[in-house]
Amino acid sequence: METELESRKAASERHLRPGSREFLAVLDEIRELHLRKTLDYGQDDDALSNIRSSADVINVPSWAGAILRISDKLHRIKAFFRRGLVEFDGIEDTLLDGAAYFAIALVLYRERNRDA
């Protein structure tokens, strides 16, 4: 028997327009990227601890620290446009990282406003 969640997902799948399936696949990639990277960078009790501690070093809110990481990704993309390549991470990795950092910034921004 189909659960309510499965039923809703099936109904939304029927309404997907061109591009949506690919978009949702990218969101799944970002999810997996986040889960893998938090094993390296986060702590057991806080997956976003590295972002928080970096922001503390320069005395900005945590969400602003994530924006600084996004800035690094934008500089890499700018170099890609200028040179046609990036040396270390490919352009797809850079775009995925940037999208993940935007989501992290939103999480931290909401957290800050909720706690304020």
All heavy atoms as an XYZ file, in Angstrom:
935
protein
N       0.844     -1.184      0.000
C       0.000      0.000      0.000
C       0.894      1.254      0.000
O       1.883      1.314      0.717
C      -0.896     -0.023      1.230
C      -1.892      1.080      1.250
S      -3.143      0.684      2.491
C      -3.849      2.249      2.679
N       0.511      2.237     -0.769
C       1.287      3.460     -0.932
C       1.085      4.387      0.265
O      -0.040      4.619      0.705
C       0.827      4.149     -2.224
C       1.689      5.273     -2.671
C       1.262      5.796     -4.033
O       0.092      6.215     -4.168
O       2.096      5.759     -4.938
N       2.201      4.926      0.793
C       2.098      5.874      1.907
C       1.657      7.234      1.377
O       1.674      7.491      0.163
C       3.448      6.031      2.626
O       4.354      6.680      1.730
C       4.001      4.704      3.094
N       1.275      8.106      2.275
C       0.851      9.456      1.881
C       1.992     10.203      1.195
O       1.788     10.867      0.180
C       0.372     10.245      3.102
C      -0.091     11.634      2.746
C      -0.538     12.436      3.955
O      -0.823     11.851      5.012
O      -0.587     13.673      3.821
N       3.204     10.056      1.732
C       4.361     10.721      1.135
C       4.619     10.208     -0.279
O       4.844     10.984     -1.207
C       5.604     10.530      2.010
C       6.897     11.129      1.493
C       6.758     12.650      1.333
C       8.040     10.808      2.428
N       4.555      8.897     -0.464
C       4.746      8.315     -1.791
C       3.664      8.785     -2.753
O       3.933      9.070     -3.921
C       4.764      6.785     -1.704
C       5.988      6.232     -1.021
C       5.865      4.752     -0.704
O       4.723      4.250     -0.543
O       6.912      4.087     -0.633
N       2.449      8.902     -2.258
C       1.336      9.357     -3.083
C       1.540     10.811     -3.513
O       1.328     11.159     -4.677
C       0.031      9.215     -2.296
O      -1.040      9.723     -3.036
N       1.955     11.659     -2.585
C       2.218     13.072     -2.921
C       3.366     13.189     -3.906
O       3.320     13.986     -4.842
C       2.520     13.882     -1.663
C       1.278     14.212     -0.865
C       1.590     15.179      0.217
N       2.762     14.710      0.959
C       3.106     15.119      2.152
N       2.428     16.018      2.764
N       4.180     14.630      2.752
N       4.417     12.388     -3.690
C       5.571     12.429     -4.582
C       5.157     11.994     -5.992
O       5.538     12.620     -6.981
C       6.691     11.536     -4.052
C       7.953     11.636     -4.855
C       9.072     10.838     -4.232
C      10.317     10.949     -5.082
N      11.423     10.180     -4.567
N       4.365     10.938     -6.081
C       3.900     10.455     -7.396
C       3.046     11.523     -8.076
O       3.181     11.755     -9.286
C       3.114      9.161     -7.228
N       2.195     12.196     -7.321
C       1.348     13.249     -7.895
C       2.198     14.405     -8.394
O       1.957     14.937     -9.489
C       0.345     13.733     -6.859
N       3.217     14.803     -7.626
C       4.064     15.912     -8.061
C       4.915     15.519     -9.260
O       5.195     16.342    -10.129
C       4.936     16.423     -6.912
O       5.886     15.464     -6.534
N       5.313     14.243     -9.347
C       6.091     13.754    -10.491
C       5.295     13.896    -11.791
O       5.860     14.189    -12.835
C       6.489     12.291    -10.296
C       7.491     12.053     -9.199
C       8.914     12.131     -9.692
O       9.164     11.805    -10.853
O       9.764     12.522     -8.880
N       3.993     13.716    -11.720
C       3.157     13.826    -12.926
C       3.119     15.261    -13.443
O       2.833     15.487    -14.609
C       1.740     13.333    -12.636
C       1.637     11.831    -12.500
C       0.195     11.375    -12.482
N      -0.541     11.860    -11.328
C      -0.622     11.235    -10.142
N      -0.007     10.084     -9.972
N      -1.320     11.739     -9.156
N       3.402     16.238    -12.577
C       3.319     17.639    -12.963
C       4.680     18.246    -13.295
O       4.776     19.455    -13.491
C       2.650     18.457    -11.857
C       1.261     18.015    -11.538
N       0.278     17.861    -12.498
C       0.683     17.666    -10.374
C      -0.835     17.442    -11.931
N      -0.616     17.315    -10.644
N       5.711     17.422    -13.362
C       7.039     17.943    -13.672
C       7.086     18.446    -15.106
O       6.668     17.760    -16.030
C       8.102     16.857    -13.484
C       8.404     16.443    -12.058
C       9.462     15.340    -12.054
C       8.863     17.619    -11.221
N       7.594     19.647    -15.247
C       7.793     20.206    -16.580
C       9.244     19.985    -16.979
O      10.083     19.659    -16.144
C       7.468     21.698    -16.563
C       5.974     21.940    -16.287
C       5.666     23.386    -16.228
N       6.316     23.943    -15.043
C       6.344     25.231    -14.762
N       5.791     26.106    -15.549
N       6.945     25.655    -13.677
N       9.565     20.157    -18.256
C      10.954     19.976    -18.689
C      11.911     20.816    -17.842
O      11.658     21.992    -17.570
C      10.926     20.453    -20.152
C       9.519     20.190    -20.588
C       8.673     20.478    -19.375
N      12.972     20.181    -17.405
C      13.965     20.839    -16.563
C      13.800     20.549    -15.080
O      14.765     20.581    -14.326
N      12.587     20.267    -14.636
C      12.358     20.041    -13.202
C      13.005     18.755    -12.709
O      13.581     18.714    -11.625
C      10.857     20.021    -12.883
O      10.305     21.302    -13.037
N      12.926     17.704    -13.492
C      13.521     16.433    -13.073
C      15.030     16.602    -12.881
O      15.609     16.147    -11.912
C      13.215     15.337    -14.097
C      13.568     13.948    -13.640
C      13.108     12.877    -14.612
N      11.775     13.029    -15.165
C      10.630     12.739    -14.531
N      10.674     12.280    -13.312
N       9.461     12.897    -15.113
N      15.672     17.316    -13.823
C      17.110     17.569    -13.728
C      17.431     18.455    -12.530
O      18.418     18.235    -11.828
C      17.613     18.214    -15.030
C      17.492     17.319    -16.247
C      16.093     17.292    -16.880
O      15.185     18.016    -16.415
O      15.920     16.529    -17.841
N      16.588     19.451    -12.297
C      16.768     20.340    -11.147
C      16.718     19.547     -9.844
O      17.569     19.712     -8.965
C      15.689     21.430    -11.160
C      15.710     22.321     -9.956
C      16.607     23.385     -9.872
C      14.832     22.110     -8.905
C      16.636     24.208     -8.764
C      14.857     22.932     -7.789
C      15.757     23.981     -7.723
N      15.730     18.686     -9.725
C      15.591     17.882     -8.508
C      16.766     16.920     -8.343
O      17.206     16.656     -7.226
C      14.259     17.139     -8.518
C      13.023     18.060     -8.459
C      11.750     17.250     -8.639
C      12.987     18.865     -7.172
N      17.306     16.417     -9.454
C      18.481     15.547     -9.393
C      19.684     16.324     -8.856
O      20.474     15.790     -8.063
C      18.783     14.961    -10.768
N      19.825     17.584     -9.261
C      20.914     18.421     -8.739
C      20.730     18.647     -7.240
O      21.701     18.595     -6.479
C      21.001     19.762     -9.507
C      21.921     20.747     -8.800
C      21.484     19.522    -10.935
N      19.499     18.873     -6.797
C      19.260     19.028     -5.359
C      19.680     17.774     -4.596
O      20.249     17.865     -3.500
C      17.791     19.355     -5.085
C      17.300     20.714     -5.564
C      15.817     20.877     -5.239
C      18.116     21.847     -4.972
N      19.429     16.611     -5.181
C      19.882     15.360     -4.561
C      21.408     15.307     -4.496
O      21.978     14.846     -3.500
C      19.357     14.141     -5.325
C      17.866     13.919     -5.124
O      17.303     14.428     -4.133
O      17.262     13.236     -5.979
N      22.087     15.772     -5.553
C      23.556     15.821     -5.544
C      24.062     16.729     -4.430
O      25.034     16.394     -3.744
C      24.096     16.347     -6.876
C      24.039     15.383     -8.022
C      24.649     15.997     -9.271
O      25.869     16.265     -9.271
O      23.894     16.220    -10.244
N      23.406     17.881     -4.270
C      23.809     18.828     -3.224
C      23.610     18.201     -1.847
O      24.455     18.340     -0.963
C      23.032     20.150     -3.363
C      23.437     20.851     -4.662
C      23.271     21.062     -2.158
C      22.510     21.974     -5.074
N      22.520     17.483     -1.688
C      22.254     16.788     -0.414
C      23.380     15.816     -0.088
O      23.921     15.803      1.020
C      20.916     16.054     -0.506
C      20.542     15.268      0.726
C      19.227     14.509      0.477
N      18.758     13.897      1.685
C      19.170     12.712      2.135
N      20.070     12.028      1.465
N      18.690     12.220      3.255
N      23.741     14.985     -1.062
C      24.810     13.999     -0.858
C      26.152     14.673     -0.606
O      26.929     14.236      0.239
C      24.894     13.052     -2.053
C      23.726     12.101     -2.162
C      23.542     11.256     -0.913
O      24.543     10.716     -0.388
O      22.390     11.142     -0.440
N      26.433     15.744     -1.341
C      27.671     16.508     -1.141
C      27.745     17.039      0.286
O      28.773     16.914      0.963
C      27.727     17.669     -2.144
C      28.905     18.625     -2.008
C      30.204     17.941     -2.425
C      28.654     19.873     -2.855
N      26.652     17.617      0.743
C      26.611     18.155      2.104
C      26.876     17.054      3.136
O      27.698     17.226      4.043
C      25.256     18.822      2.373
C      25.042     19.154      3.802
N      25.675     20.207      4.420
C      24.289     18.556      4.758
C      25.302     20.248      5.695
N      24.467     19.257      5.920
N      26.206     15.932      2.984
C      26.367     14.849      3.955
C      27.803     14.318      3.972
O      28.355     14.048      5.041
C      25.372     13.723      3.664
C      23.904     14.090      3.890
C      22.994     12.963      3.421
C      23.641     14.452      5.344
N      28.431     14.201      2.805
C      29.822     13.724      2.742
C      30.783     14.747      3.345
O      31.669     14.394      4.122
C      30.228     13.435      1.297
C      29.693     12.145      0.735
C      30.361     11.741     -0.574
N      30.736     12.824     -1.455
C      29.969     13.344     -2.403
N      28.752     12.878     -2.595
N      30.406     14.314     -3.179
N      30.607     16.019      2.981
C      31.554     17.038      3.438
C      31.443     17.304      4.933
O      32.441     17.627      5.575
C      31.380     18.333      2.646
C      31.967     18.212      1.258
C      32.148     19.553      0.624
C      32.937     19.402     -0.658
N      33.383     20.678     -1.184
N      30.258     17.156      5.500
C      30.155     17.390      6.939
C      30.910     16.335      7.736
O      31.290     16.582      8.877
C      28.684     17.450      7.415
O      28.027     16.222      7.099
C      27.951     18.623      6.789
N      31.148     15.176      7.130
C      31.964     14.167      7.810
C      33.404     14.653      7.951
O      34.081     14.348      8.928
C      31.925     12.840      7.052
C      30.576     12.132      7.021
C      30.650     10.910      6.120
C      30.129     11.762      8.421
N      33.898     15.406      6.970
C      35.265     15.931      7.011
C      35.372     17.242      7.783
O      36.357     17.480      8.465
C      35.798     16.176      5.592
C      36.067     14.894      4.837
O      36.219     13.845      5.479
O      36.132     14.948      3.589
N      34.385     18.105      7.629
C      34.508     19.467      8.153
C      33.696     19.735      9.413
O      34.050     20.610     10.197
C      34.095     20.488      7.083
C      34.997     20.488      5.879
C      34.566     19.973      4.669
C      36.276     21.003      5.954
C      35.388     19.977      3.547
C      37.109     21.014      4.850
C      36.660     20.500      3.647
O      37.477     20.509      2.559
N      32.602     19.045      9.596
C      31.748     19.297     10.754
C      32.205     18.513     11.971
O      33.225     17.832     11.959
N      31.422     18.643     13.010
C      31.648     17.873     14.232
C      30.411     17.022     14.480
O      29.346     17.298     13.933
C      31.890     18.806     15.417
C      33.158     19.619     15.284
C      33.350     20.573     16.455
O      32.517     20.655     17.357
N      34.444     21.297     16.436
N      30.550     16.008     15.314
C      29.425     15.110     15.557
C      28.188     15.849     16.042
O      27.073     15.498     15.679
C      29.803     14.031     16.581
C      30.749     12.999     15.992
O      30.923     12.964     14.758
O      31.335     12.237     16.783
N      28.386     16.887     16.839
C      27.243     17.612     17.399
C      26.845     18.838     16.589
O      25.886     19.525     16.934
C      27.518     18.001     18.849
C      28.687     18.958     18.996
O      29.545     19.018     18.084
O      28.755     19.662     20.021
N      27.573     19.146     15.503
C      27.243     20.316     14.694
C      27.867     20.190     13.306
O      29.062     20.442     13.126
C      27.731     21.604     15.371
C      27.372     22.860     14.612
O      26.615     22.786     13.616
O      27.833     23.943     15.015
N      27.057     19.820     12.344
C      27.543     19.636     10.972
C      28.076     20.931     10.368
O      28.879     20.885      9.439
C      26.419     19.088     10.098
N      27.661     22.078     10.893
C      28.065     23.370     10.334
C      29.103     24.085     11.201
O      29.335     25.287     11.051
C      26.836     24.261     10.141
C      25.720     23.652      9.279
C      24.534     24.594      9.196
C      26.234     23.288      7.897
N      29.756     23.351     12.073
C      30.703     23.966     13.015
C      31.846     24.685     12.325
O      32.313     25.722     12.801
C      31.245     22.920     13.992
O      31.972     21.926     13.284
N      32.310     24.164     11.193
C      33.422     24.818     10.496
C      33.023     26.196      9.975
O      33.815     27.139     10.033
C      33.953     23.946      9.356
C      32.921     23.689      8.281
O      31.759     23.401      8.570
N      33.334     23.789      7.036
N      31.807     26.338      9.513
C      31.330     27.647      9.031
C      31.207     28.605     10.209
O      31.627     29.763     10.138
C      29.965     27.513      8.327
C      29.989     26.455      7.233
C      29.498     28.869      7.790
C      30.832     26.774      6.037
N      30.646     28.110     11.295
C      30.485     28.955     12.490
C      31.838     29.435     13.011
O      32.015     30.620     13.306
C      29.770     28.176     13.593
C      28.353     27.834     13.308
C      27.788     27.016     14.493
N      26.784     26.082     14.068
C      25.534     26.399     13.786
N      25.135     27.644     13.870
N      24.680     25.481     13.409
N      32.790     28.529     13.135
C      34.084     28.913     13.716
C      34.854     29.852     12.795
O      35.525     30.771     13.262
C      34.918     27.689     14.085
O      35.215     26.924     12.953
N      34.759     29.662     11.481
C      35.408     30.587     10.547
C      34.808     31.977     10.666
O      35.530     32.980     10.624
C      35.256     30.092      9.110
O      35.935     28.883      8.933
N      33.511     32.055     10.801
C      32.845     33.350     10.939
C      33.260     34.026     12.245
O      33.455     35.252     12.279
C      31.330     33.172     10.886
N      33.430     33.241     13.303
C      33.859     33.801     14.586
C      35.235     34.452     14.483
O      35.487     35.485     15.106
C      33.897     32.719     15.670
C      32.510     32.284     16.122
O      31.533     33.007     15.822
O      32.415     31.220     16.768
N      36.120     33.864     13.694
C      37.481     34.391     13.539
C      37.463     35.816     13.010
O      38.257     36.657     13.431
C      38.324     33.478     12.611
C      39.631     34.130     12.209
C      38.582     32.134     13.276
N      36.552     36.092     12.091
C      36.505     37.441     11.514
C      35.340     38.267     12.066
O      35.027     39.340     11.553
C      36.465     37.392      9.971
C      35.271     36.568      9.480
C      37.771     36.834      9.424
C      35.081     36.604      7.968
N      34.695     37.749     13.101
C      33.660     38.473     13.843
C      32.479     38.897     12.967
O      32.076     40.062     12.962
C      34.263     39.683     14.561
C      33.350     40.188     15.653
O      32.603     39.424     16.259
N      33.397     41.491     15.901
N      31.960     37.933     12.204
C      30.748     38.162     11.421
C      29.747     37.066     11.778
O      30.130     36.015     12.295
C      31.017     38.164      9.897
C      31.953     39.301      9.503
C      31.547     36.828      9.411
N      28.469     37.311     11.518
C      27.481     36.248     11.766
C      27.814     35.006     10.941
O      28.395     35.111      9.851
C      26.161     36.867     11.304
C      26.392     38.341     11.259
C      27.855     38.535     11.003
N      27.425     33.859     11.430
C      27.722     32.599     10.744
C      27.238     32.593      9.305
O      27.934     32.127      8.407
C      27.097     31.424     11.494
O      27.676     31.297     12.760
N      26.045     33.119      9.071
C      25.519     33.105      7.713
C      26.379     33.968      6.793
O      26.550     33.640      5.623
C      24.046     33.506      7.668
C      23.759     34.947      7.939
C      23.548     35.527      9.152
C      23.656     35.987      6.974
N      23.322     36.866      8.997
C      23.378     37.173      7.665
C      23.772     36.019      5.590
C      23.220     38.395      7.022
C      23.607     37.243      4.944
C      23.319     38.400      5.654
N      26.968     35.045      7.324
C      27.857     35.886      6.521
C      29.155     35.139      6.207
O      29.747     35.330      5.144
C      28.146     37.193      7.242
N      29.583     34.277      7.116
C      30.745     33.439      6.850
C      30.498     32.525      5.660
O      31.391     32.294      4.837
N      29.272     32.005      5.546
C      28.925     31.173      4.388
C      28.941     32.010      3.109
O      29.373     31.528      2.052
C      27.558     30.524      4.593
N      28.528     33.252      3.199
C      28.545     34.142      2.034
C      29.981     34.376      1.574
O      30.261     34.428      0.368
C      27.845     35.482      2.343
C      26.373     35.273      2.696
C      28.011     36.469      1.190
C      25.529     34.660      1.596
N      30.917     34.469      2.512
C      32.324     34.617      2.131
C      32.806     33.398      1.352
O      33.568     33.521      0.390
C      33.195     34.847      3.356
C      33.038     36.207      4.021
C      33.821     36.259      5.323
C      33.481     37.313      3.082
N      32.361     32.216      1.750
C      32.719     31.001      1.013
C      32.129     31.035     -0.394
O      32.755     30.597     -1.355
C      32.235     29.754      1.740
C      32.692     29.640      3.186
C      33.993     28.892      3.295
N      34.463     28.879      4.658
C      34.501     27.807      5.431
N      34.091     26.643      4.973
N      34.975     27.891      6.652
N      30.925     31.579     -0.513
C      30.297     31.727     -1.827
C      31.140     32.665     -2.684
O      31.345     32.415     -3.883
C      28.854     32.258     -1.685
C      27.974     31.199     -1.028
C      28.288     32.686     -3.041
C      26.643     31.718     -0.520
N      31.655     33.719     -2.077
C      32.505     34.670     -2.792
C      33.722     33.964     -3.385
O      34.109     34.227     -4.531
C      32.944     35.788     -1.840
O      33.885     36.624     -2.438
N      34.314     33.052     -2.622
C      35.444     32.269     -3.149
C      35.030     31.484     -4.391
O      35.779     31.410     -5.368
C      35.965     31.291     -2.097
C      36.629     31.975     -0.922
O      37.040     33.144     -1.062
O      36.740     31.325      0.136
N      33.846     30.900     -4.338
C      33.360     30.121     -5.487
C      33.132     31.031     -6.686
O      33.428     30.655     -7.831
C      32.070     29.365     -5.138
C      32.211     28.417     -3.963
C      33.322     27.412     -4.171
C      33.590     26.611     -2.929
N      34.717     25.700     -3.076
N      32.623     32.233     -6.445
C      32.399     33.174     -7.543
C      33.717     33.619     -8.172
O      33.799     33.793     -9.390
C      31.591     34.381     -7.055
C      30.140     34.068     -6.678
C      29.476     35.292     -6.061
C      29.355     33.565     -7.871
N      34.751     33.770     -7.353
C      36.070     34.106     -7.897
C      36.599     32.979     -8.781
O      37.217     33.222     -9.817
C      37.068     34.420     -6.782
C      36.856     35.765     -6.176
N      37.119     36.938     -6.846
C      36.381     36.116     -4.964
C      36.824     37.962     -6.073
N      36.367     37.487     -4.928
N      36.349     31.738     -8.373
C      36.765     30.599     -9.185
C      36.008     30.580    -10.507
O      36.588     30.323    -11.568
C      36.552     29.286     -8.425
C      37.028     28.091     -9.229
C      36.993     26.812     -8.446
N      38.044     26.831     -7.449
C      37.915     26.341     -6.225
N      36.785     25.789     -5.849
N      38.912     26.376     -5.378
N      34.713     30.881    -10.469
C      33.924     30.931    -11.702
C      34.416     32.070    -12.598
O      34.524     31.909    -13.818
C      32.417     31.070    -11.382
C      31.912     29.762    -10.748
C      31.614     31.431    -12.626
C      30.533     29.837    -10.151
N      34.739     33.188    -11.986
C      35.279     34.321    -12.749
C      36.579     33.911    -13.456
O      36.793     34.234    -14.627
C      35.527     35.488    -11.801
C      35.889     36.775    -12.453
C      35.987     37.861    -11.380
C      36.504     39.148    -11.939
N      36.642     40.167    -10.880
N      37.427     33.171    -12.765
C      38.668     32.678    -13.370
C      38.367     31.717    -14.514
O      39.042     31.722    -15.539
C      39.545     31.996    -12.317
N      37.336     30.897    -14.341
C      36.930     29.975    -15.409
C      36.544     30.756    -16.661
O      36.944     30.399    -17.776
C      35.778     29.093    -14.933
C      35.200     28.234    -16.009
C      35.852     27.082    -16.428
C      34.001     28.575    -16.617
C      35.318     26.277    -17.428
C      33.462     27.786    -17.617
C      34.125     26.630    -18.020
N      35.771     31.819    -16.491
C      35.372     32.625    -17.650
C      36.581     33.290    -18.300
O      36.663     33.399    -19.518
C      34.339     33.687    -17.260
C      32.973     33.130    -16.987
C      32.268     33.519    -15.867
C      32.380     32.217    -17.856
C      31.006     33.013    -15.620
C      31.124     31.711    -17.612
C      30.429     32.104    -16.491
N      37.513     33.710    -17.473
C      38.698     34.404    -17.979
C      39.657     33.441    -18.684
O      40.189     33.737    -19.739
C      39.391     35.121    -16.819
C      40.476     36.088    -17.218
C      41.049     36.877    -16.042
N      41.630     36.020    -15.018
C      41.107     35.806    -13.804
N      39.998     36.396    -13.444
N      41.702     35.005    -12.937
N      39.876     32.255    -18.089
C      40.901     31.338    -18.589
C      40.348     30.106    -19.294
O      41.091     29.370    -19.934
C      41.773     30.882    -17.421
C      42.539     32.037    -16.797
C      43.406     31.652    -15.608
N      43.898     30.298    -15.617
C      43.824     29.476    -14.572
N      43.290     29.880    -13.444
N      44.313     28.265    -14.638
N      39.059     29.831    -19.107
C      38.464     28.661    -19.746
C      38.649     27.369    -18.976
O      38.249     26.313    -19.445
N      39.272     27.439    -17.804
C      39.450     26.250    -16.972
C      39.722     26.689    -15.535
O      40.030     27.834    -15.270
C      40.602     25.386    -17.495
C      41.997     26.016    -17.443
C      42.782     25.443    -16.280
C      42.739     25.708    -18.744
N      39.552     25.737    -14.646
C      39.948     25.922    -13.250
C      40.862     24.761    -12.893
O      40.658     23.638    -13.349
C      38.739     26.020    -12.289
C      38.020     27.338    -12.459
C      37.768     24.878    -12.470
N      41.885     25.043    -12.120
C      42.935     24.061    -11.871
C      42.527     22.913    -10.952
O      42.836     21.765    -11.205
C      44.173     24.754    -11.282
C      44.901     25.633    -12.271
C      45.469     24.868    -13.462
O      45.913     23.722    -13.292
O      45.451     25.426    -14.564
N      41.870     23.207     -9.839
C      41.693     22.189     -8.812
C      40.319     21.536     -8.838
O      40.214     20.335     -9.033
C      42.018     22.758     -7.435
C      43.449     23.181     -7.335
C      43.805     24.520     -7.396
C      44.456     22.242     -7.240
C      45.131     24.906     -7.331
C      45.789     22.608     -7.177
C      46.120     23.951     -7.224
N      39.277     22.294     -8.616
C      37.929     21.740     -8.678
C      37.339     22.099    -10.026
O      37.533     23.198    -10.524
C      37.038     22.332     -7.577
C      37.458     21.868     -6.194
O      38.008     20.761     -6.093
O      37.223     22.608     -5.225
N      36.636     21.179    -10.621
C      35.991     21.475    -11.892
C      34.871     22.481    -11.711
O      34.452     22.786    -10.586
N      34.378     22.991    -12.808
C      33.320     23.991    -12.739
C      32.043     23.400    -12.147
O      31.337     24.071    -11.392
C      33.085     24.663    -14.117
C      32.255     25.944    -13.974
C      32.449     23.710    -15.101
C      32.948     27.043    -13.242
N      31.739     22.136    -12.440
C      30.539     21.529    -11.848
C      30.668     21.437    -10.331
O      29.709     21.727     -9.609
C      30.263     20.154    -12.454
C      29.703     20.238    -13.855
C      29.082     18.936    -14.317
O      28.689     18.106    -13.468
O      28.980     18.754    -15.539
N      31.838     21.041     -9.839
C      32.054     20.986     -8.390
C      31.894     22.368     -7.769
O      31.320     22.513     -6.689
C      33.451     20.446     -8.067
C      33.607     18.976     -8.374
O      32.582     18.258     -8.392
O      34.737     18.543     -8.606
N      32.417     23.369     -8.439
C      32.332     24.736     -7.937
C      30.878     25.196     -7.870
O      30.466     25.815     -6.879
C      33.156     25.684     -8.839
O      34.514     25.238     -8.832
C      33.097     27.113     -8.351
N      30.101     24.890     -8.897
C      28.688     25.270     -8.894
C      27.916     24.533     -7.797
O      27.083     25.136     -7.104
C      28.069     25.011    -10.266
C      28.570     25.908    -11.393
C      28.094     25.385    -12.747
C      28.145     27.351    -11.177
N      28.195     23.254     -7.618
C      27.533     22.497     -6.546
C      27.910     23.053     -5.178
O      27.049     23.215     -4.310
C      27.899     21.013     -6.640
C      27.221     20.219     -7.746
C      27.845     18.838     -7.864
C      25.721     20.113     -7.501
N      29.201     23.347     -4.982
C      29.637     23.931     -3.709
C      28.934     25.261     -3.449
O      28.483     25.530     -2.338
C      31.151     24.167     -3.707
C      31.962     22.917     -3.443
O      31.390     21.912     -2.985
O      33.187     22.964     -3.682
N      28.854     26.093     -4.480
C      28.195     27.393     -4.321
C      26.738     27.240     -3.927
O      26.249     27.917     -3.023
N      26.037     26.332     -4.589
C      24.630     26.092     -4.260
C      24.487     25.592     -2.825
O      23.591     26.015     -2.087
C      24.026     25.092     -5.244
N      25.399     24.699     -2.422
C      25.357     24.176     -1.052
C      25.596     25.302     -0.045
O      24.908     25.382      0.984
C      26.390     23.072     -0.878
N      26.557     26.176     -0.341
C      26.826     27.290      0.581
C      25.656     28.261      0.661
O      25.385     28.819      1.725
C      28.112     28.026      0.201
C      29.348     27.318      0.690
C      30.347     26.925     -0.194
C      29.533     27.038      2.043
C      31.485     26.280      0.248
C      30.660     26.383      2.491
C      31.634     26.008      1.590
O      32.748     25.362      2.044
N      24.942     28.472     -0.429
C      23.741     29.318     -0.357
C      22.713     28.687      0.576
O      22.094     29.377      1.386
C      23.134     29.546     -1.748
C      23.677     30.754     -2.449
C      24.470     30.624     -3.572
C      23.397     32.034     -1.990
C      24.979     31.736     -4.230
C      23.900     33.162     -2.632
C      24.687     33.014     -3.757
N      22.528     27.378      0.481
C      21.581     26.691      1.363
C      22.049     26.775      2.820
O      21.242     27.023      3.728
C      21.408     25.234      0.934
N      23.344     26.601      3.044
C      23.891     26.711      4.407
C      23.688     28.120      4.942
O      23.303     28.305      6.106
C      25.382     26.311      4.421
C      25.516     24.805      4.193
C      26.052     26.735      5.720
C      26.931     24.341      3.899
N      23.934     29.125      4.110
C      23.730     30.515      4.534
C      22.283     30.736      4.958
O      22.020     31.388      5.971
C      24.124     31.481      3.414
N      21.345     30.189      4.207
C      19.930     30.332      4.551
C      19.615     29.655      5.880
O      18.914     30.216      6.729
C      19.048     29.772      3.429
C      17.542     29.850      3.661
C      17.080     31.295      3.878
C      16.811     29.214      2.480
N      20.139     28.456      6.073
C      19.928     27.739      7.347
C      20.450     28.577      8.512
O      19.768     28.772      9.526
C      20.620     26.358      7.315
C      20.708     25.751      8.712
C      19.902     25.427      6.359
N      21.672     29.106      8.374
C      22.280     29.883      9.458
C      21.582     31.228      9.658
O      21.447     31.699     10.798
C      23.773     30.080      9.176
C      24.593     28.789      9.198
C      26.002     29.043      8.673
C      24.625     28.183     10.596
N      21.132     31.837      8.580
C      20.388     33.098      8.677
C      19.082     32.879      9.433
O      18.739     33.638     10.338
C      20.123     33.651      7.271
C      19.340     34.933      7.277
C      19.973     36.147      7.515
C      17.966     34.934      7.041
C      19.256     37.335      7.535
C      17.253     36.118      7.039
C      17.901     37.313      7.293
O      17.186     38.490      7.315
N      18.352     31.825      9.068
C      17.089     31.522      9.759
C      17.343     31.181     11.222
O      16.579     31.596     12.103
C      16.378     30.359      9.070
C      15.764     30.738      7.755
C      15.125     29.539      7.086
N      14.434     29.919      5.876
C      13.888     29.060      5.027
N      13.980     27.741      5.260
N      13.269     29.486      3.949
N      18.400     30.442     11.469
C      18.747     30.078     12.843
C      18.998     31.327     13.679
O      18.518     31.457     14.797
C      19.984     29.188     12.814
C      20.509     28.771     14.151
C      21.775     27.955     13.983
O      21.655     26.729     13.790
O      22.884     28.549     14.034
N      19.762     32.255     13.114
C      20.094     33.507     13.831
C      18.838     34.317     14.116
O      18.668     34.842     15.218
C      21.076     34.327     13.020
C      21.457     35.620     13.718
C      22.559     36.317     12.972
N      23.055     37.430     13.766
C      23.234     38.639     13.291
N      22.992     38.893     12.022
N      23.690     39.600     14.059
N      17.961     34.415     13.149
C      16.729     35.198     13.338
C      15.753     34.505     14.278
O      15.018     35.171     14.990
C      16.072     35.495     11.990
C      16.858     36.527     11.215
O      17.497     37.398     11.802
N      16.843     36.429      9.920
N      15.757     33.193     14.286
C      14.902     32.438     15.207
C      15.366     32.630     16.652
O      14.580     32.752     17.560
C      14.928     30.956     14.827
C      14.023     30.081     15.697
C      14.185     28.600     15.406
N      15.519     28.168     15.791
C      16.411     27.588     14.979
N      16.098     27.350     13.722
N      17.596     27.214     15.405
N      16.697     32.662     16.826
C      17.267     32.785     18.171
C      17.324     34.223     18.659
O      17.609     34.462     19.825
C      18.674     32.171     18.209
C      18.652     30.670     17.973
O      17.566     30.048     18.110
O      19.711     30.112     17.631
N      17.095     35.182     17.769
C      17.221     36.606     18.137
C      16.043     37.079     18.961
O      15.012     36.564     19.037
C      17.342     37.465     16.883
